Amino acid sequence: MEETAAPGTGMPQLDVTTFSNQIFWLVVTMVVLYYVMSRVALPRIAAVLADRRGTITSDIAAAEEFKLKAQQAEEAYKKAEAEARAEANRIVEAAKAEMQAELDTQIAKADAEIAAKAAESERRIREIRDSAMELVADVSKDITSDILGVFDTKADARTVNAAVSNRLKGSAS
């Protein structure tokens, strides 16, 4: 059974007899679609876009504000750091000056002690020298008396003392 197509049948969209009907429904559909789009969909899309634009604008403004605050905070940090460094330098200089003053005091004290000990040592050396000279004089007088005694020469103690004293004075100068 073979079916044969009726003449003029084919795709209904291409049938010229139904063009007016198709054009009518096309216009009705387009008007309804335009009405739905302009009254419902496009205002919603416009509202979403406006909200996004507002959010982006407020986010950019907030970012600029935060950037400004960050710059101010950085400047405040740098100022505080510079002040802290200056204060630290001042403290270090004060400590150095205090240590130098203490060191100068200790050095002066040590110098005074050294000078006192040196004066004491010189005094003791002078005493030792004087006592040594006295001992030398006494020993010289005794030896001179003994030597004169060995040579059977008599001299009184006053003469021996005067001769030894003159000789010691002459060798001391």
Secondary structure, 3 states (H helix, E strand, C coil): CCCCCCCCCCCHHHCHHHHHHHHHHHHHHHHHHHHHHHHHHHHHHHHHHHHHHHHHHHHHHHHHHHHHHHHHHHHHHHHHHHHHHHHHHHHHHHHHHHHHHHHHHHHHHHHHHHHHHHHHHHHHHHHHHHHHHHHHHHHHHHHHHHHHHHCCCCCCHHHHHHHHHHHHHHHHC
